[in-house]
Amino acid sequence: MASVPLSSLCLTTNPVPRGIGSSSSYRFSFTTFGIRFGIQSPVTKRIRSSVCAAASLAFRDLDADDFRHPLDKQNTMILRAIPGLSELGKVLLGTVAEQVMLLENIGTSILVSENQLSDLHQLMIEAAEVLNVEAPDLYVRQNPVPNAYTLAISGKKPFVVVHTGLVELLTGKELQAVLAHELGHLKCDHGVWLTFANILTVGAYTVPGLGGFLARNLEEQLFRWLRAAELTCDRAALLVAQDSKVVISVLMKLAGGCPSIADQLNVDAFLEQARSYDKASSSPIGWYIRNAQTRQLSHPLPVLRAREVDDWSKGQEYKNLLKRGTKINFVETA
């Protein structure tokens, strides 16, 4: 049976969460985390220096469709037209699955709060205020793979999980952009649609005859929508960062960054790389290779995401949203 990887949003029987930059499964392992007892590490300093240096505008009346990507909007409208789909998806998940994931994270991760990793907590609170969404619980999990993902189950309070590898790699502003990306999934209610699409695909394989063909088509459609949903959430990240270079820097680091070379990476050069990819894939052969390269990915290629963020940051839709923003002042963490 083919598996349907989910994009940082919902639960499967044996979940392997997909995060902001992930398009393949991973294993958990142990590594040394930079925040040590009694020592203010470089990671702590990077986060602390960025607390309250976030966006100066909040969007009090922001609706998900205000920033939803056109492809995401198109597919979401189709899903919304199906009566009872949202409620059915929540019922199918059930409370048992929710408890499994909740206990898993409580038992193996660190719950962030005002009294635990307070700077990270502040970054989440600020991002949620900017996007006009309720802040979910936030967990930090020991894993060297830079990743973050969101779980929203059966209408209960969702939570975001951030890997230590991501905290090590990103600056505070960049980390807040990642949190905003995950909040974008919640703002757009992506979890419900992905859960139901996953169930439909798995169920199709059990149908004799054309079931396998139907399931493969559903998978392809699901991946197409997943990629569009990621583009939407990159826009949410930009609404919080209010600096396209911050979001693009995250994508660049996820593509090929590590802490030892992070300060040498160049966002403008990465954007030029994205433009060269567009040029190289513009021929008929390039177009075919590009589609073959991306059709089974749950996330768009990093260079394409970077170009999308750059284009949207220069467009009128984004500028109009900024005009609607309300200036806010965050209180600096001690």
C-alpha positions in Angstrom: 0.0 0.0 0.0 1.3 3.4 -0.9 1.7 5.8 2.0 0.5 9.4 1.8 2.9 11.7 3.6 1.2 14.6 5.3 2.6 18.1 5.2 3.1 19.1 8.8 -0.6 19.1 9.5 -2.4 16.0 10.5 -2.2 12.5 11.9 -1.9 9.1 10.4 -2.0 5.7 12.1 1.8 5.7 12.3 2.7 9.4 11.7 5.9 10.5 10.2 5.3 14.3 10.3 6.4 16.5 7.4 7.6 19.9 8.3 8.3 23.3 6.8 11.1 22.0 4.5 10.7 18.2 4.6 9.8 16.0 1.7 11.0 12.7 2.9 10.7 10.6 6.1 13.2 10.8 8.9 14.4 9.0 12.0 14.7 10.5 15.4 18.2 10.5 17.0 20.1 12.3 19.7 22.4 15.3 19.3 23.8 18.0 21.5 21.5 21.0 21.9 23.0 24.5 22.1 21.1 25.7 25.2 23.1 24.4 28.1 22.5 24.6 31.8 24.0 27.8 33.3 25.4 29.0 30.0 24.0 31.5 27.6 24.8 29.8 24.3 25.0 31.5 20.9 21.6 30.0 20.1 20.1 31.7 23.2 21.7 35.0 22.2 20.4 34.9 18.7 16.8 34.2 19.9 17.0 36.8 22.6 18.3 39.5 20.3 15.4 39.0 18.0 12.6 38.9 20.6 10.5 42.1 20.1 12.4 42.9 17.0 9.6 41.2 15.0 6.9 42.8 12.9 5.6 46.2 13.9 2.2 45.6 12.3 -0.6 43.2 13.3 -3.6 42.3 11.2 -6.6 42.4 13.5 -9.2 41.4 10.9 -7.0 39.1 8.8 -8.8 36.3 7.1 -7.1 33.2 5.7 -8.3 34.0 2.2 -6.5 37.4 2.4 -3.2 35.7 1.9 -4.1 32.2 0.6 -2.3 31.2 -2.6 -4.6 31.0 -5.7 -3.9 27.3 -6.1 -4.6 26.6 -2.5 -7.7 28.8 -2.7 -9.0 26.9 -5.7 -8.6 23.5 -4.1 -9.9 24.6 -0.7 -13.1 25.9 -2.4 -13.6 22.5 -3.9 -13.2 20.8 -0.6 -15.5 23.3 1.2 -18.2 22.6 -1.3 -18.5 19.0 0.0 -21.2 19.0 2.8 -20.0 17.8 6.2 -16.4 17.2 5.1 -14.8 19.1 7.9 -16.9 17.5 10.6 -16.3 14.0 9.2 -12.5 14.5 9.1 -12.5 15.5 12.8 -14.7 12.5 13.7 -12.5 10.1 11.8 -9.4 11.2 13.7 -11.0 10.5 17.1 -9.8 11.2 20.7 -7.6 8.1 20.9 -5.3 9.3 18.2 -5.2 12.8 19.8 -4.2 11.3 23.1 -1.4 9.3 21.5 0.2 12.3 19.9 -0.3 14.5 23.0 1.3 12.0 25.3 4.1 11.3 22.8 5.1 15.0 22.8 4.7 15.6 26.5 6.8 12.5 27.2 9.6 13.1 24.7 9.8 16.9 24.1 10.0 20.1 26.1 6.8 22.2 26.4 7.6 25.8 25.9 6.0 28.4 28.2 6.6 31.6 30.0 8.7 29.6 32.5 10.4 27.3 30.0 12.4 28.7 27.0 10.5 32.0 27.5 12.1 33.7 24.5 10.8 31.0 22.2 7.4 31.4 23.9 7.5 35.1 23.2 8.3 34.6 19.5 5.2 32.4 19.2 2.9 34.8 21.1 4.0 37.7 18.9 3.6 35.8 15.6 0.1 34.6 16.7 -0.9 38.2 17.5 0.3 39.5 14.1 -1.7 36.8 12.3 -4.8 37.2 14.6 -4.8 33.5 15.5 -4.8 31.7 18.9 -1.3 30.6 19.9 -1.0 26.8 19.9 1.2 24.9 22.4 4.8 24.8 21.3 7.2 21.8 21.9 11.0 21.6 21.3 12.1 18.1 20.3 15.6 16.7 20.2 16.3 16.0 16.6 19.3 17.1 14.4 17.1 17.3 11.3 15.9 21.0 10.9 12.2 20.7 10.9 8.9 22.0 12.3 5.4 20.7 12.0 1.9 21.3 13.3 -0.7 18.8 14.6 -4.3 19.8 14.7 -6.5 17.0 15.9 -10.3 16.7 16.3 -10.9 20.3 17.0 -8.7 20.4 20.2 -5.9 22.8 20.9 -3.2 22.2 18.3 0.5 22.2 18.9 3.6 23.0 17.0 6.8 20.9 17.3 10.2 22.4 16.5 13.4 20.3 16.2 16.5 21.4 18.0 18.3 21.2 14.7 16.2 24.0 13.4 16.8 26.1 16.5 20.5 25.7 16.0 20.4 26.7 12.4 18.2 29.8 12.4 18.3 33.2 13.9 15.5 34.4 16.1 13.7 36.3 13.3 14.0 33.3 11.0 12.7 30.9 13.7 9.7 33.2 14.2 9.1 33.1 10.5 9.0 29.3 10.8 6.5 29.5 13.6 4.4 31.9 11.5 4.5 29.4 8.7 3.1 26.7 11.0 0.5 29.2 12.3 -0.5 29.7 8.7 -1.6 26.1 8.5 -3.8 26.6 11.5 -5.2 29.9 10.2 -6.1 28.2 6.9 -7.5 25.1 8.6 -5.3 22.9 6.4 -5.4 20.0 8.8 -9.0 19.0 8.3 -8.6 18.9 4.5 -5.4 16.9 4.5 -6.8 14.4 7.0 -9.7 13.7 4.8 -7.7 13.5 1.6 -5.4 11.0 3.3 -8.3 8.8 4.3 -9.8 9.0 0.8 -6.5 7.9 -0.8 -5.8 5.1 1.6 -9.4 3.9 1.3 -9.2 3.9 -2.5 -6.5 1.2 -2.5 -9.0 -1.2 -0.9 -11.4 -0.9 -3.8 -11.0 -3.8 -6.3 -10.2 -3.1 -9.9 -9.7 0.7 -10.4 -9.0 1.3 -6.8 -5.2 1.5 -7.3 -5.5 3.8 -10.3 -7.9 6.0 -8.4 -5.6 6.1 -5.3 -2.6 7.2 -7.5 -4.6 10.0 -9.0 -5.8 11.1 -5.5 -2.2 11.0 -4.3 -1.0 13.2 -7.2 -3.8 15.7 -6.6 -3.0 15.7 -2.9 0.6 16.4 -3.5 -0.3 19.3 -5.8 -2.5 20.8 -3.1 0.1 20.2 -0.5 2.6 22.2 -2.4 0.1 25.0 -2.9 -0.7 25.0 0.9 3.0 25.4 1.6 3.1 28.5 -0.6 0.3 29.9 1.4 2.1 29.4 4.6 5.3 31.0 3.3 3.1 34.1 2.8 2.0 33.8 6.5 5.7 33.8 7.4 6.2 37.0 5.4 3.3 38.7 7.0 5.0 38.2 10.4 8.6 38.8 9.3 7.6 41.7 7.1 11.0 41.2 5.4 11.2 38.9 2.4 14.9 38.2 3.0 14.2 36.7 6.4 11.8 34.1 4.9 14.0 33.4 1.9 17.0 33.0 4.2 15.0 30.2 6.0 14.4 28.4 2.7 18.0 28.8 1.7 19.3 27.3 5.0 16.9 24.4 4.7 18.2 23.8 1.2 21.9 23.7 2.1 22.7 25.5 5.3 24.4 24.5 8.5 25.4 26.5 11.6 29.1 26.7 10.6 28.4 28.4 7.2 25.2 30.2 8.0 26.8 33.6 8.2 28.3 33.2 4.7 25.0 32.5 2.9 23.8 35.1 0.5 20.0 35.6 -0.1 20.5 37.6 -3.3 22.6 34.8 -4.8 20.0 32.3 -3.8 17.3 34.3 -5.6 19.5 34.5 -8.7 19.8 30.7 -8.4 16.0 30.5 -8.4 15.7 32.7 -11.5 18.3 30.5 -13.3 16.2 27.4 -12.4 13.2 29.1 -14.0 15.2 29.8 -17.1 16.7 26.3 -17.3 13.2 24.7 -17.0 11.5 26.9 -19.5 12.3 24.7 -22.5 10.0 21.7 -23.3 12.6 19.3 -22.0 13.2 21.4 -18.9 9.5 21.7 -18.3 9.1 17.9 -18.4 12.1 17.3 -16.1 10.8 19.9 -13.7 7.4 18.3 -13.5 8.9 14.9 -13.0 11.1 16.3 -10.3 8.3 17.9 -8.3 5.2 15.9 -8.8 5.8 13.4 -6.0 7.1 16.1 -3.5 5.0 17.3 -0.6 6.8 20.6 -0.7 7.8 22.8 -3.6 11.5 23.1 -4.3 13.2 25.7 -2.1 14.3 27.8 -5.0 10.7 28.0 -6.3 9.4 28.9 -2.8 12.0 31.6 -2.5 10.9 33.1 -5.9 7.3 32.9 -4.9 8.0 34.8 -1.6 10.0 37.4 -3.5 7.3 37.9 -6.1 4.5 38.2 -3.6 6.5 40.7 -1.4 6.6 43.0 -4.4 3.0 42.6 -5.4 0.0 44.8 -4.7 -1.8 42.2 -2.6 0.9 42.1 0.0 1.2 45.9 0.0 -2.5 46.3 0.5 -2.4 44.0 3.5 0.4 46.1 5.1 -1.8 49.2 4.7 -4.4 47.4 6.8 -2.0 46.6 9.6 -2.1 48.1 13.0 1.2 49.2 14.7 2.0 47.3 17.8 4.8 47.4 20.4 6.0 44.2 22.0 7.5 44.3 25.5 11.1 43.1 25.5 11.9 39.9 27.4 14.3 40.3 30.3 
